[in-house]
Amino acid sequence: MRILLWLMVGAVALAQRAPLKQEDVAAGRQLYMSSCAGCHGLSGEGGRGPNLMTGRAVSRSTDDVLFQALKFGLAGTDMPPTNLPDEKLWQIMAYVRGLSAPAYEIPVEGDEKAGAAVYFGKGGCTKCHAIAGKGGVFGSDLTSIGHQRPLNLIREAVLDPGRRIAPGYQRATLHLKSGKTLEGVLRDYTTYNYTLQDGTGELHFVKAVDVADQRILPGSPMPGNYRETLTAAERRDLIKFLSRQSARGEQ
Amino acid sequence: MRVLLMVALAAMAATAQVKYEDILAGPGANWLTYAGSYSGQRHSPLTQINTETAKNLTAKWVYHVPDAKKLEAVPIVYDGILYVTNSNQLHALDARTGRKIWVYRDEQAEGSRVNRGPAILGDKVYFVTTDCRLVALHRKTGAVLWHKKYAETKDGYFATMAPFAVKDKIVVGMGGGDSGARGFLKALSAETGEEMWNFWTVPAKGEPGAETWSKDETLKWGGAATWLSGTYDPALNLLYWTTGNPWPDFYGGDRLGANLYSDSLIALDVDTGKLKWHFQFTPHDTHDWDAQSWPVLLDMEWAGKMRKVVVHPNRNGFFYVLDRVTGEFLRATQFADKVDWAKGIDAKGVPILVPGKDPTPGGTRACPAVRGAANWMSPSYNPATGLFYLPTLEQCDIYSSSAKEPKPMTGFAGTGGEQIPAEPGQMLLRAIDPKTGKRVWQYPMTGPATAWAGTVSTAGGVVLFGDDAGHLVAADAKSGKHLWHFGTSQNVTASPITYLVDGKQYVTICSATHVFTFGLFTPAE
């Protein structure tokens, strides 16, 4: 009974969601790497344990539920209990929350202004991506990317773009029976129809019966060599800049 | 690289744009504004679907809107692309196939509410989020161009309406009148979202109309919301907008007086937002009879000469004809049978009240019902038949009130109206001659009286409408004779539209969760 009461009091006290502080996130990262990454992956991508970036187990749990899971483990699963002090569990939680939280909501290292310079300059990002209407159409719109993705997925998209391709952005060339050739991204295609957007933004609605030959580029057309072409500081700043992109800004 | 980008941007700018003049021209191949045209007639010149061919209508495609619970949107169609909204979402579809081109979701918006549709102008499509942001998206790519917050949720505001594109402006309104938010209408720049003018539908202390509220403090939370779209006369440069109920909805003891500009039609100069005239349908309303049914602009013969009028079927059960230049009251006729709160409307446009119809703590039976004899679902007008097609509800309710001290932003409405279990309502489509106010035909519907479905009229002599059992129905516009129907198996809470793609006429209507599109049967290729 006393334990139950203690748990209830504890739950009430913990229900308040702690703000994510930079130092907690950094300390939590260290602890995560030694205690959690073995099962949940170095970036939280999952493995023996569930994905902590895109999975709903974390993002939909209240702080108290997460805390209990960290402290006592989860019965019937491989998630073990731990003897770490509560203070350290809070730090792990801060880091784990950050894995699935929109990047905009968590502290991110780097220089946003310098990142903007990389984005608009050396990185060449505007060739394909738009922010607030400025930029190309071949890549996904990045105006609110800080709200739409957790930090690790933004990092992954910059450093390893071929890993996930946003639907509607596959590069393709369609040779039509009329002799015309269309190049662009496939917003949609089925057995019967193609919706191709060319570099000017124009949409082409094409029936499959009118297509003589199609070339759909496998993988991502985005450069996969930013590790070589950008310095570590430039990559960090670019990721910081992206993490701050929000159409809404401060609420 | 930079050259390539500039070439790409220049090319994008050169692609077809929706001009103000295109909206002004009215519906044809496209459907460019909520009511099809600025006049609000919802009449299409298309004739492929007509009294002969309507029987060959068949489903062309169905698009499921993920997360949808109650779609109320009227889509916009331009250049073969159909734009439809759900709560904090805008979907761009290929109108030939129903396939998705792009979707925009605002995951940060507060709450979930119905949304009545987008607007289009230039290369932008617009919609409002639940928390009063006007969002501008590139119509071809779905890229976010900007967000503009135009009201604060902490002040009780929310948004559900279809924005109204006119000239270089996007006009936006608000909801929240049922919990005391003070009504306004705003024009924002179509280019940047900056505010161009604001009109308060409840005047400030000392302004004209403030004397129609017995206590100064009630002016701060008078209601008179602006949650529907409007109509517009380009020659007069006037915008016509309807306003909602005064607050608290069902208890008027703390707001004695007419309560301007609640339950009114207001005519504003579209460039300045200045009030040209107003007409109040239900002074000192205690039945929640928002004036949110359509103000439809007609040029009509009246007493031997052509006159610019605005006709308006009101939730209170009367069909009004006003001079739209001056706001002069011309006539009101009863269009619903179940009307007992007023004996009629006098020569000045004032209701002749029946005593004892105000809500009471114990409940008072009154007609029409709180949902009104008419409501926001779109009527239409066919110039060829001269008939006005009006979804009508025949129902009475028990109205109760509470004199409890009103607390704004708490959901307090002074209690409400409830359906009488032994007296189910009935929905009908009525064809009314606006010249006489007389009923020419009616199409009774079977169902639970819960539809909120509108109409569209066509030059093919067909009126298409949603019925009370979830069907889209085509009827002969002259006689009301049934021509065709299709069951969606859901309550329909939206209005149909019609348009052309690749030379073929289509009809689209939203059910609760899906977008249904129909066309004439053609054999598979």
Boltz contact constraints between the chains, C-beta under 6 A:
constraints:
  - contact:
      token1: [A, 124]
      token2: [B, 1]
      max_distance: 6.0
  - contact:
      token1: [A, 126]
      token2: [B, 5]
      max_distance: 6.0
  - contact:
      token1: [A, 130]
      token2: [B, 143]
      max_distance: 6.0
  - contact:
      token1: [A, 133]
      token2: [B, 143]
      max_distance: 6.0
  - contact:
      token1: [A, 133]
      token2: [B, 145]
      max_distance: 6.0
  - contact:
      token1: [A, 136]
      token2: [B, 8]
      max_distance: 6.0
  - contact:
      token1: [A, 137]
      token2: [B, 141]
      max_distance: 6.0
  - contact:
      token1: [A, 141]
      token2: [B, 143]
      max_distance: 6.0
  - contact:
      token1: [A, 143]
      token2: [B, 144]
      max_distance: 6.0
  - contact:
      token1: [A, 147]
      token2: [B, 108]
      max_distance: 6.0
  - contact:
      token1: [A, 187]
      token2: [B, 101]
      max_distance: 6.0
  - contact:
      token1: [A, 188]
      token2: [B, 99]
      max_distance: 6.0
  - contact:
      token1: [A, 193]
      token2: [B, 97]
      max_distance: 6.0
  - contact:
      token1: [A, 195]
      token2: [B, 94]
      max_distance: 6.0
  - contact:
      token1: [A, 195]
      token2: [B, 101]
      max_distance: 6.0
  - contact:
      token1: [A, 199]
      token2: [B, 8]
      max_distance: 6.0
  - contact:
      token1: [A, 200]
      token2: [B, 11]
      max_distance: 6.0
  - contact:
      token1: [A, 200]
      token2: [B, 12]
      max_distance: 6.0
  - contact:
      token1: [A, 201]
      token2: [B, 12]
      max_distance: 6.0
  - contact:
      token1: [A, 201]
      token2: [B, 140]
      max_distance: 6.0
  - contact:
      token1: [A, 201]
      token2: [B, 141]
      max_distance: 6.0
  - contact:
      token1: [A, 202]
      token2: [B, 15]
      max_distance: 6.0
  - contact:
      token1: [A, 203]
      token2: [B, 140]
      max_distance: 6.0
  - contact:
      token1: [A, 205]
      token2: [B, 94]
      max_distance: 6.0
  - contact:
      token1: [A, 247]
      token2: [B, 144]
      max_distance: 6.0
  - contact:
      token1: [A, 247]
      token2: [B, 147]
      max_distance: 6.0
  - contact:
      token1: [A, 248]
      token2: [B, 108]
      max_distance: 6.0
  - contact:
      token1: [A, 248]
      token2: [B, 147]
      max_distance: 6.0
